[in-house]
Amino acid sequence: MASRSLSRLALAATGVLLTTLLGGTATAQPADTPVFWRVPATAAQAQALTEAGFDVEEGDAGAVYVVGGQGVANQLRARGYRPSFFDTVYKELPAETNKLAADTYYGGYRTVTAHENHLAQVASAHPDLATKYTIGQSWKKTKGQGGHDVQALCLTKKQAGDCTLSTTSPKPKFFLMAQIHARELSTGELAWRWIDYLADGYATDATAKSILDTTEVWVVPIANPDGVDIVASGGNSPKLQRKNADNSRGSCTGTNIGIDLNRNSTFKWGGDSNSACSETYQGVSAGSEPETQALEKLARAIFPDQRGTGNNDPAPATAKGTMITLHSYGNDIIIPWGFTQATSPNDAQYRKLGAKYAASNGYLVGTNEETVGYDTSGTTDDFTYGELGVASVTFEVGGSSGTCGGFLPRYTCVDSTFWPKNKGALITAAKAAAAPYQQ
């Protein structure tokens, strides 16, 4: 992949180059505006940078992308690395951005409060289809520091026993989770559109009606509400908070605080970072965070245990239930396992199911090793598959660069690209819930 160096002198002296790279939005950004730096590095070097607290992301062959401003680039150079500019983080905003509603930011993305109001409105408008649940609390709320409830919505054409937090309810279940990494903005918006497609479309769309007549669809649109609050507090310069808001460990500051909720699950926890300021800090113990506890409690409440305890025990062909956790970026469909380079005992079935998802969104199907190139322990999809046998995958939404790439794509990309690509994949997941390993 081609790259070009960013002149330190030109940036410091005038800011002109950075303004050009950011599409004319530099005046609205912090003085040390973060970008994606391409950093040639081995896997061991990438791990060392992660442990040192750098924000290291998936890269290309022989390199990783490190997020940060000119100060980060200078720190990398001091360590002997050769960072070069890869892409912007912030994308150009439309001129009418300042006219948006108070519960939106950065071109139209919705705040946690907007999502909470949305769930309440859907449940009120469609009492025959929608049930809203509080499944737990965010870290800040447990500490009396504000915060939020962690909320879920169950959608189905209600009959006796439906949406009752039961592992024996008659309908199969599809569970969609979004924005567990707070800065991955497009994911919460996709959950919003999925909810509206089903609830508003039931009366007129044959596919939506078929899904809700036969399936329970569970959605947690904001799995990390405290983190999203931090992101949204930046307004048109969203803060790059990935983790939750738990600041009880280390001397971390800014967006380095918190625990990575997608490294904190109780299944195969403990293989990621012990450094409190690392973006992949796994926490002091498995399931230490209230958000993790809420998500796992919900999964255990709606899915029966359908799999043995050994790594090589497959989920049986008769197992029910699908789960997708939405992340960005990469245009990937990641199948288990995450905690090891070994394939799962249901690998062949996962690849068939993944191919059906990919028929809609065109994403690459594979394990961590085949997609992002690194192992991940304590993840939500390893938990729902490893503990319960649910057919669980990660979608990495969007590319690594350009207007619709990275963590902060332009808001218009949700409707122009991400939703059209992924609507069909979510429909496939809901339809597959009755027999995901027989696709």
C-alpha positions as CSV (number, residue, x, y, z in Angstrom):
1,M,0.0,0.0,0.0
2,A,1.4,3.4,-1.0
3,S,2.0,6.0,1.7
4,R,3.6,9.4,2.0
5,S,5.4,11.1,4.8
6,L,3.9,14.1,6.7
7,S,6.3,17.0,7.1
8,R,6.8,17.8,10.7
9,L,8.1,21.2,10.0
10,A,5.3,22.2,7.7
11,L,2.7,20.9,10.2
12,A,4.2,22.8,13.1
13,A,4.8,26.0,11.2
14,T,1.5,26.4,9.3
15,G,-0.9,23.5,9.6
16,V,-1.6,23.8,5.9
17,L,-0.8,20.3,5.0
18,L,-3.0,18.8,7.8
19,T,-5.8,21.1,6.8
20,T,-5.6,19.7,3.3
21,L,-5.5,16.1,4.5
22,L,-8.6,16.7,6.7
23,G,-10.6,18.1,3.8
24,G,-10.7,21.6,5.2
25,T,-11.9,20.7,8.8
26,A,-8.7,21.3,10.7
27,T,-9.9,24.5,12.3
28,A,-12.5,22.5,14.2
29,Q,-10.0,19.9,15.5
30,P,-7.6,19.8,18.5
31,A,-4.2,21.3,18.0
32,D,-2.5,17.9,17.8
33,T,-5.1,16.3,15.5
34,P,-4.9,12.5,15.4
35,V,-4.3,10.7,12.2
36,F,-3.5,7.2,11.2
37,W,0.2,6.7,11.0
38,R,1.6,3.7,9.0
39,V,4.3,2.1,11.1
40,P,6.5,-0.7,9.7
41,A,6.6,-3.2,12.5
42,T,6.8,-7.0,13.2
43,A,4.1,-8.7,15.3
44,A,6.3,-8.5,18.3
45,Q,7.0,-4.8,17.8
46,A,3.3,-4.2,17.4
47,Q,2.6,-6.0,20.7
48,A,5.3,-3.9,22.4
49,L,3.8,-0.7,21.2
50,T,0.4,-1.8,22.4
51,E,1.8,-2.6,25.8
52,A,3.5,0.8,25.9
53,G,0.1,2.5,25.5
54,F,0.1,3.3,21.8
55,D,-3.2,3.0,20.0
56,V,-2.2,0.3,17.6
57,E,-4.7,-0.9,14.9
58,E,-4.9,-3.4,12.1
59,G,-2.5,-2.5,9.3
60,D,-1.3,-4.0,6.1
61,A,1.6,-6.4,5.3
62,G,4.5,-5.7,7.5
63,A,3.0,-2.6,9.2
64,V,0.4,-1.4,11.6
65,Y,-1.6,1.8,11.9
66,V,-1.0,3.9,15.0
67,V,-3.6,6.5,15.9
68,G,-2.3,9.9,17.3
69,G,-1.2,13.3,16.6
70,Q,2.3,14.7,15.8
71,G,3.4,14.1,19.4
72,V,2.7,10.4,18.9
73,A,4.6,10.4,15.7
74,N,7.5,12.0,17.5
75,Q,7.4,9.3,20.2
76,L,7.5,6.6,17.6
77,R,10.5,8.2,15.9
78,A,12.3,8.4,19.3
79,R,11.8,4.6,19.6
80,G,13.4,4.1,16.2
81,Y,10.2,3.6,14.1
82,R,9.4,5.4,10.9
83,P,5.8,6.6,10.9
84,S,4.3,8.0,7.7
85,F,0.9,9.5,7.1
86,F,-1.8,7.0,6.1
87,D,-5.2,8.6,6.5
88,T,-7.2,11.1,8.4
89,V,-9.3,10.1,11.4
90,Y,-11.8,13.0,11.2
91,K,-13.7,13.3,7.9
92,E,-15.0,16.5,6.3
93,L,-18.3,17.6,7.8
94,P,-21.2,19.0,5.7
95,A,-21.9,22.7,6.1
96,E,-25.3,22.1,7.7
97,T,-23.8,20.2,10.6
98,N,-24.4,23.1,13.0
99,K,-28.1,22.8,12.3
100,L,-28.4,19.3,13.7
101,A,-30.6,18.3,16.6
102,A,-29.1,18.6,20.1
103,D,-28.9,14.9,20.6
104,T,-26.6,14.3,17.6
105,Y,-22.9,15.0,16.9
106,Y,-20.3,14.8,14.2
107,G,-22.7,15.1,11.2
108,G,-25.7,13.2,12.7
109,Y,-24.5,10.4,14.9
110,R,-26.8,9.9,17.9
111,T,-25.9,10.3,21.5
112,V,-26.6,7.7,24.2
113,T,-29.7,9.6,25.3
114,A,-31.0,9.6,21.7
115,H,-30.6,5.8,21.6
116,E,-32.4,5.5,25.0
117,N,-35.3,7.6,23.7
118,H,-35.4,5.7,20.5
119,L,-35.8,2.4,22.3
120,A,-38.6,3.8,24.5
121,Q,-40.4,5.2,21.5
122,V,-40.2,2.0,19.5
123,A,-41.5,0.0,22.5
124,S,-44.4,2.5,23.0
125,A,-45.3,2.7,19.3
126,H,-45.2,-1.1,18.8
127,P,-46.4,-2.8,22.0
128,D,-47.3,-5.9,20.0
129,L,-43.7,-6.2,18.7
130,A,-41.2,-4.6,21.0
131,T,-40.1,-5.0,24.7
132,K,-37.5,-2.9,26.3
133,Y,-35.2,-4.3,29.0
134,T,-32.7,-2.8,31.4
135,I,-30.0,-5.5,31.5
136,G,-27.5,-3.7,33.8
137,Q,-25.7,-0.5,34.5
138,S,-22.6,1.3,33.2
139,W,-19.6,1.6,35.4
140,K,-20.2,5.3,36.1
141,K,-23.8,4.6,37.2
142,T,-22.7,1.8,39.6
143,K,-20.4,4.5,41.2
144,G,-23.1,7.2,41.4
145,Q,-21.3,9.3,38.9
146,G,-24.1,9.7,36.4
147,G,-23.8,7.0,33.7
148,H,-26.6,5.0,32.1
149,D,-28.5,1.8,32.2
150,V,-27.4,-0.8,29.6
151,Q,-30.5,-1.4,27.6
152,A,-31.8,-4.1,25.2
153,L,-34.8,-4.3,22.9
154,C,-36.5,-7.6,22.0
155,L,-38.5,-7.6,18.8
156,T,-41.0,-10.3,17.7
157,K,-44.7,-10.6,17.0
158,K,-45.6,-11.4,20.6
159,Q,-47.2,-14.6,21.6
160,A,-47.3,-16.4,24.9
161,G,-43.7,-16.9,26.2
162,D,-42.0,-14.5,23.7
163,C,-39.4,-12.0,24.8
164,T,-39.5,-13.2,28.4
165,L,-35.8,-13.7,29.2
166,S,-36.2,-17.5,28.9
167,T,-33.9,-20.1,27.5
168,T,-37.0,-22.3,26.7
169,S,-39.1,-19.8,24.8
170,P,-40.3,-21.3,21.5
171,K,-38.7,-19.0,18.9
172,P,-35.1,-19.1,17.9
173,K,-33.1,-15.9,18.7
174,F,-30.8,-13.5,16.9
175,F,-28.7,-11.2,19.1
176,L,-27.1,-8.1,17.7
177,M,-24.7,-6.0,19.7
178,A,-23.2,-2.6,18.8
179,Q,-20.7,0.0,20.0
180,I,-19.0,-2.0,22.7
181,H,-16.0,-0.1,21.4
182,A,-17.3,3.4,21.9
183,R,-15.5,5.2,19.0
184,E,-16.7,2.7,16.4
185,L,-19.5,5.1,15.5
186,S,-21.2,3.4,12.5
187,T,-22.1,0.3,14.6
188,G,-24.7,1.9,16.8
189,E,-26.3,3.6,13.8
190,L,-26.6,0.2,12.1
191,A,-28.4,-1.2,15.1
192,W,-30.8,1.8,15.1
193,R,-31.7,1.1,11.4
194,W,-32.1,-2.6,12.0
195,I,-34.6,-1.9,14.8
196,D,-36.6,0.5,12.6
197,Y,-36.5,-1.8,9.6
198,L,-38.2,-4.6,11.7
199,A,-40.5,-2.5,13.8
200,D,-41.7,-0.1,11.1
201,G,-41.5,-2.6,8.3
202,Y,-43.6,-5.3,10.0
203,A,-46.8,-4.0,8.5
204,T,-45.6,-3.5,4.9
205,D,-42.4,-5.6,4.4
206,A,-42.9,-9.3,3.9
207,T,-39.3,-10.1,5.0
208,A,-39.6,-8.1,8.2
209,K,-42.9,-9.7,9.0
210,S,-41.6,-13.2,8.4
211,I,-38.6,-12.6,10.7
212,L,-40.7,-11.2,13.6
213,D,-43.4,-13.9,13.1
214,T,-40.8,-16.7,13.6
215,T,-37.8,-15.2,15.5
216,E,-36.9,-13.2,18.6
217,V,-34.5,-10.4,17.6
218,W,-32.5,-9.0,20.5
219,V,-30.6,-5.8,20.1
220,V,-28.2,-3.9,22.4
221,P,-27.4,-0.8,20.3
222,I,-25.0,0.8,22.8
223,A,-23.1,-1.8,24.9
224,N,-20.7,0.8,26.2
225,P,-22.7,3.9,27.1
226,D,-20.2,5.7,29.3
227,G,-17.6,5.3,26.5
228,V,-20.0,6.7,24.0
229,D,-20.7,9.7,26.2
230,I,-17.0,10.4,26.2
231,V,-16.8,10.1,22.4
232,A,-19.8,12.4,21.9
233,S,-18.5,15.0,24.3
234,G,-16.1,16.0,21.6
235,G,-18.9,17.1,19.4
236,N,-17.7,17.6,15.9
237,S,-14.3,16.4,17.1
238,P,-15.3,13.1,18.7
239,K,-13.0,11.8,21.3
240,L,-11.3,8.5,20.4
241,Q,-12.5,6.6,23.5
242,R,-12.5,2.8,22.9
243,K,-12.9,1.5,26.5
244,N,-15.4,2.1,29.2
245,A,-15.0,4.9,31.8
246,D,-13.5,2.8,34.7
247,N,-10.7,5.0,35.8
248,S,-9.8,3.0,39.0
249,R,-6.6,1.5,37.6
250,G,-3.3,3.1,36.7
251,S,-2.6,6.8,36.2
252,C,-4.2,6.9,32.8
253,T,-5.6,10.2,31.4
254,G,-7.8,11.3,28.5
255,T,-9.0,8.5,26.3
256,N,-6.5,6.0,27.8
257,I,-8.7,5.4,30.8
258,G,-11.0,2.3,31.1
259,I,-11.2,-1.4,30.4
260,D,-11.6,-2.9,26.9
261,L,-15.0,-4.6,27.3
262,N,-14.2,-6.8,24.3
263,R,-11.3,-8.3,26.3
264,N,-13.1,-8.6,29.6
265,S,-15.5,-11.5,28.9
266,T,-15.3,-14.6,31.1
267,F,-14.5,-17.1,28.4
268,K,-10.8,-17.6,27.9
269,W,-10.0,-14.2,29.6
270,G,-6.4,-13.3,30.3
271,G,-4.4,-13.3,27.1
272,D,-4.5,-9.6,26.4
273,S,-2.9,-6.5,28.0
274,N,-2.3,-6.1,31.7
275,S,-1.2,-2.5,31.1
276,A,-4.0,-0.2,32.4
277,C,-3.5,2.5,29.8
278,S,-3.4,0.1,26.8
279,E,-6.3,0.2,24.5
280,T,-6.7,-3.6,24.9
281,Y,-6.5,-3.5,28.7
282,Q,-8.4,-6.6,29.9
283,G,-9.2,-5.5,33.4
284,V,-8.2,-7.0,36.8
285,S,-10.2,-10.1,36.4
286,A,-12.6,-11.9,34.0
287,G,-16.0,-10.2,33.8
288,S,-14.9,-7.4,36.2
289,E,-16.9,-4.7,34.5
290,P,-20.6,-4.2,35.0
291,E,-21.2,-3.8,31.2
292,T,-19.6,-7.2,30.6
293,Q,-21.7,-8.7,33.4
294,A,-24.9,-7.2,31.9
295,L,-24.2,-8.6,28.4
296,E,-23.3,-12.1,29.7
297,K,-26.3,-12.2,32.0
298,L,-28.6,-11.4,29.0
299,A,-26.9,-14.0,26.8
300,R,-27.3,-16.7,29.5
301,A,-30.9,-15.6,30.0
302,I,-32.0,-16.1,26.4
303,F,-29.8,-18.9,25.1
304,P,-29.5,-22.4,26.6
305,D,-26.1,-24.0,27.0
306,Q,-25.7,-26.1,23.8
307,R,-22.0,-26.9,23.8
308,G,-19.5,-29.0,25.8
309,T,-16.7,-27.5,27.9
310,G,-13.7,-28.6,25.8
311,N,-12.2,-26.4,23.1
312,N,-12.8,-29.1,20.6
313,D,-16.4,-29.8,21.5
314,P,-18.6,-28.6,18.6
315,A,-22.0,-27.1,18.9
316,P,-24.4,-29.7,17.6
317,A,-26.0,-29.4,14.3
318,T,-29.3,-28.9,16.2
319,A,-28.0,-25.9,18.1
320,K,-30.0,-22.7,17.7
321,G,-29.2,-19.0,17.9
322,T,-27.1,-16.5,16.0
323,M,-25.1,-13.5,17.3
324,I,-23.3,-10.7,15.6
325,T,-21.2,-8.1,17.4
326,L,-20.6,-5.0,15.2
327,H,-17.2,-3.4,15.2
328,S,-15.2,-1.2,12.8
329,Y,-13.2,-1.2,10.7
330,G,-11.9,-3.8,8.2
331,N,-14.7,-5.1,6.0
332,D,-14.3,-8.5,7.7
333,I,-16.5,-11.3,9.1
334,I,-14.5,-12.8,11.8
335,I,-15.3,-16.4,12.9
336,P,-14.1,-18.2,16.1
337,W,-11.8,-18.7,17.6
338,G,-10.4,-15.4,18.8
339,F,-8.3,-16.5,21.7
340,T,-6.2,-19.0,19.7
341,Q,-5.0,-19.5,16.1
342,A,-6.6,-22.9,16.1
343,T,-9.9,-23.1,14.2
344,S,-13.1,-23.9,16.1
345,P,-14.7,-27.3,16.0
346,N,-17.6,-25.8,13.9
347,D,-15.2,-24.1,11.4
348,A,-16.7,-25.6,8.3
349,Q,-20.2,-24.6,9.3
350,Y,-19.0,-21.1,10.2
351,R,-17.4,-20.6,6.8
352,K,-20.7,-21.6,5.1
353,L,-22.7,-19.2,7.3
354,G,-20.1,-16.5,6.8
355,A,-20.3,-16.9,3.1
356,K,-24.0,-16.3,3.2
357,Y,-23.4,-13.1,5.2
358,A,-20.7,-12.1,2.8
359,A,-23.1,-12.5,-0.2
360,S,-24.7,-9.3,1.0
361,N,-21.8,-7.2,2.3
362,G,-18.8,-8.6,0.4
363,Y,-16.6,-8.8,3.5
364,L,-13.7,-11.2,3.9
365,V,-14.6,-14.3,6.0
366,G,-12.0,-15.8,8.2
367,T,-10.5,-16.3,11.6
368,N,-8.5,-13.6,13.4
369,E,-5.4,-14.9,11.8
370,E,-6.9,-14.7,8.4
371,T,-8.4,-11.2,8.8
372,V,-7.0,-8.8,11.4
373,G,-3.9,-10.9,12.1
374,Y,-3.9,-11.0,15.9
375,D,-5.4,-13.1,18.7
376,T,-8.1,-11.6,21.0
377,S,-9.0,-13.1,24.4
378,G,-12.1,-12.4,26.5
379,T,-14.3,-11.4,23.6
380,T,-18.1,-11.4,23.5
381,D,-18.4,-13.7,20.5
382,D,-16.0,-16.2,21.9
383,F,-18.2,-16.1,25.0
384,T,-21.5,-16.7,23.3
385,Y,-20.1,-19.4,21.1
386,G,-17.7,-21.0,23.6
387,E,-20.0,-21.0,26.6
388,L,-23.4,-21.4,24.9
389,G,-22.9,-22.8,21.4
390,V,-24.5,-19.8,19.7
391,A,-23.2,-19.2,16.1
392,S,-21.4,-16.0,16.8
393,V,-19.3,-13.7,14.6
394,T,-17.8,-10.2,14.5
395,F,-18.5,-7.8,11.7
396,E,-15.8,-5.2,11.1
397,V,-17.7,-2.5,9.2
398,G,-16.0,-0.2,6.7
399,G,-12.6,0.1,5.2
400,S,-9.4,1.4,6.7
401,S,-9.2,4.6,4.8
402,G,-11.2,7.2,2.9
403,T,-14.4,9.1,3.6
404,C,-16.2,5.9,4.7
405,G,-13.2,4.4,6.5
406,G,-11.8,4.3,9.9
407,F,-13.5,4.8,13.3
408,L,-15.1,8.1,12.3
409,P,-16.6,7.8,8.8
410,R,-18.7,10.6,7.5
411,Y,-22.3,10.1,8.8
412,T,-23.7,9.9,5.3
413,C,-21.8,6.7,4.8
414,V,-24.2,4.9,7.1
415,D,-27.1,5.2,4.6
416,S,-25.0,5.3,1.4
417,T,-22.8,2.3,2.2
418,F,-23.0,0.5,5.5
419,W,-26.7,-0.1,5.9
420,P,-27.3,-1.2,2.2
421,K,-24.3,-3.6,2.5
422,N,-25.3,-5.0,5.9
423,K,-29.1,-5.1,5.9
424,G,-29.1,-8.3,3.9
425,A,-26.5,-9.9,6.2
426,L,-28.6,-9.1,9.3
427,I,-31.6,-10.5,7.6
428,T,-29.6,-13.7,6.8
429,A,-28.5,-13.9,10.5
430,A,-32.1,-13.6,11.7
431,K,-33.4,-16.3,9.3
432,A,-30.5,-18.6,10.2
433,A,-31.2,-18.5,13.9
434,A,-33.3,-21.7,13.8
435,A,-30.5,-23.8,12.4
436,P,-27.3,-21.8,11.9
437,Y,-25.0,-24.9,11.7
438,Q,-27.1,-26.4,8.9
439,Q,-26.9,-23.6,6.4
